[in-house]
Structure formats: C-alpha cells, structure tokens
Amino acid sequence: MSHDPDAPQIHPLADVQSPHLGPRTRVWQFCVILPGARIGADCNINAQVLVENDVVVGDRVTLKSGVQLWDGLRVEDDVFIGPNATFTNDRVPRSRQRPAAFQQTVIERGASIGANATILGGVRIGAGALIGAGSVVTRDVPAGELWVGNPARSRGPVPPRDEAPD
C-alpha cells in the first residue's frame, strides 16, 4: 500500500491494470480491474470484484464482494452495489460471438442495488432508486422508486432509512 494518503490503496493480491483510479479509492484482494476501466475517487471495491474495460465508475461508489461490471456499464456517483449483484450486457449471448456493441446500462447518482439483484443490459436505474435484494430488473426504473420482485416492479417511493420495509 502507498504512503501517499491520496493515492489509491490497492491490496497486493489485486490485479489492477487500469491507471485510471481516483484518489483514496480502495481495492481489496482478488479483484481484477482491466486497463480501460475508469474509477473515481473515494470508492471501495471489495474482494472478488471484476471490472471490464468499457466501464466508468463515479466517485464514492461501493462495490461489495462478488460483483462483476461488464463492458457498457456506467455507474454514477454515490452508488451502492450489494454483494453478488449481477449485470448483463448482451440480450442474445452466444459463445465466441461478440455483438457489434454491448448494451449500455446506467446506474444514476445515489441509487442502491441490493444483494443478488440481476440488472438486464440496456436499462437505466434512476437517481436515488433502490432495487431490493434478489430482484430482477428488466426495464428502466424511475428516480427515487423502490423496486422489488421478479420481474421487479415499483413499490412506490424509497422510504426513509428508518422506515425501510421488512
């Protein structure tokens, strides 16, 4: 780990190939970050995370363990992505057949994605939205809404933190 307090902190067992890590970002063991990835400041990238080349992550983002960010994903500032949340980027995947372009998925500022949620490629999750654990998001989620289930549906506005449903 570096002695510069503003330098990214990279665990010696991480494979960080990208030079584009913001100040004070922490990368834990067994992570792989490919050369084209861009990651902002003050992020916390937990163990066993993979970030592909065409990925942009904003500032103050938390990526919990077991998350893979595939090409085409855009994650804005202050986003939380829970453990083992899954993203896709190709609606018709085939072995050894790459699409001309991967789908672009956008997670807007301040959104949170619960553990084991699945986010299909090409969707936009609005600012401040909350995706419940285990939910499957198949279409765009408006800002500030709580979505749960399979397929995920709106359950109204995100409740205040101290009034979250069971």
Secondary structure, 3 states (H helix, E strand, C coil): CCCCCCCCEECCCCEECCCCECCCCEECCCCEECCCCEECCCCEECCCCEECCCCEECCCCEECCCCEECCCEEECCCCEECCCCEECCCCCCECCECCCCCCCEEECCCCEECCCCEECCCCEECCCCEECCCCEECCCECCCEEEEECCEEEEEECCCHHHCCC
